[in-house]
Amino acid sequence: MIPTENEQPLYHGTKADLQPGDLIEPGFNSNYGQRKKATYVYLTATLDAATWGAELAQGAGPGRIYHVEPTGPLEDDPNLTDKKFPGNPTKSYRSRHPLRVCGEVTGWPGHSPEQLKAMHDNLARLKQLGIEAIED
């Protein structure tokens, strides 16, 4: 079920250094697959999924997680829902509209080095197989 405004906190994980009021917009290169221009922005209602976004994001600097609010309609993220996880247990969504940064989440727990290595290995394997990680 797609959350409605004020129903639950929504998060976006990235390495971008943003401030409250900034917009996270589609049109930037994706962090995954062939890194083509993303036609969606992605968000989640779980801190764990946002943590993966922050840890796997491209770029220099630390991973960051932001509380965000959508400026337009959301849809379930087909990259995770039903394709990998029946339903939407990761509470992952996407939008063609910007996300407004409300504030930064600090002190979030990262994944273990073993979990990170396993995820990076899996992403490298998918790349070798020519499997695109993002469905636009």
C-alpha positions in Angstrom: 0.0 0.0 0.0 1.4 3.4 -1.0 1.6 5.7 2.0 -0.4 8.9 2.2 1.0 12.2 3.4 1.8 12.1 7.2 1.1 8.3 7.3 4.8 7.3 8.0 8.2 8.8 7.6 9.7 8.5 4.2 13.5 8.4 3.5 16.0 8.8 0.6 19.5 7.4 0.9 22.3 9.1 -1.1 25.8 10.6 -0.9 24.6 14.1 -1.9 25.0 16.8 0.8 21.5 18.4 0.9 19.7 20.9 3.1 16.1 21.1 4.3 14.0 22.5 1.4 16.2 21.1 -1.3 14.6 19.1 -4.0 15.7 15.6 -5.1 14.7 15.5 -8.8 14.6 12.9 -11.6 17.1 13.4 -14.4 20.4 12.6 -12.7 22.4 9.5 -13.5 21.2 6.4 -11.7 23.5 4.8 -9.0 22.8 1.4 -10.6 23.1 -0.6 -13.8 24.3 1.4 -16.8 23.9 4.7 -14.8 21.5 6.1 -17.4 19.5 9.2 -16.5 16.8 8.3 -14.0 13.3 9.1 -14.9 12.2 8.6 -11.3 13.3 9.4 -7.8 13.2 6.6 -5.2 12.2 6.6 -1.6 11.3 4.2 1.1 9.4 4.0 4.4 12.1 1.8 6.0 15.4 3.0 7.4 17.1 -0.3 6.3 16.2 0.3 2.6 17.4 3.9 2.9 20.6 2.7 4.4 21.3 0.5 1.4 20.6 3.5 -0.8 23.1 5.6 1.2 25.8 2.9 1.3 25.5 1.9 -2.4 25.2 5.4 -3.9 27.9 6.5 -6.3 30.2 9.4 -5.4 32.6 10.5 -2.7 31.8 11.3 0.8 29.7 9.6 3.4 26.3 8.1 2.8 23.4 10.3 4.0 19.8 9.6 4.7 17.1 12.3 4.5 13.6 12.5 5.6 11.7 13.5 2.5 8.2 14.4 1.4 6.9 13.7 -2.1 5.6 16.6 -4.2 3.5 14.4 -6.4 2.1 10.9 -6.6 4.1 7.8 -5.7 4.0 4.3 -7.1 5.5 1.0 -5.9 9.1 0.5 -7.0 8.9 -2.3 -9.6 12.7 -2.9 -9.1 12.0 -4.4 -5.7 8.3 -5.1 -5.4 6.9 -8.4 -6.8 10.1 -8.9 -8.9 12.3 -9.6 -5.8 9.9 -9.4 -2.9 6.2 -10.3 -3.2 4.1 -7.3 -2.2 6.2 -4.4 -0.9 7.9 -5.5 2.4 10.7 -3.0 1.8 8.1 -0.2 1.4 10.0 1.1 -1.6 8.4 3.7 -3.9 9.3 5.9 -6.8 7.9 9.2 -8.3 8.4 11.3 -11.4 8.0 14.3 -9.2 10.7 15.8 -6.9 11.1 14.9 -3.2 11.5 17.7 -0.8 14.2 17.3 1.9 12.8 17.8 5.4 15.9 17.0 7.4 18.8 14.6 7.7 18.7 11.3 9.7 21.9 11.0 11.8 23.4 8.1 13.7 21.8 5.5 11.5 23.3 2.0 11.8 25.1 0.8 8.7 25.3 -2.7 7.4 28.2 -5.0 8.4 31.2 -5.2 6.1 30.2 -8.8 5.2 26.7 -7.6 4.2 28.1 -4.8 2.1 30.6 -7.1 0.4 27.8 -9.6 -0.4 25.7 -6.8 -1.9 28.6 -5.4 -4.0 29.4 -8.9 -5.2 25.8 -9.5 -6.2 25.6 -6.2 -8.1 28.9 -7.0 -9.9 27.5 -10.5 -10.8 24.3 -8.9 -12.2 26.4 -6.5 -14.2 28.5 -9.3 -15.7 25.3 -11.1 -16.7 24.0 -7.9 -18.4 21.0 -7.7 -16.0 19.9 -4.1 -15.6 19.2 -3.3 -12.0 16.7 -0.4 -12.7 13.5 -0.8 -14.6 12.3 2.6 -15.9 
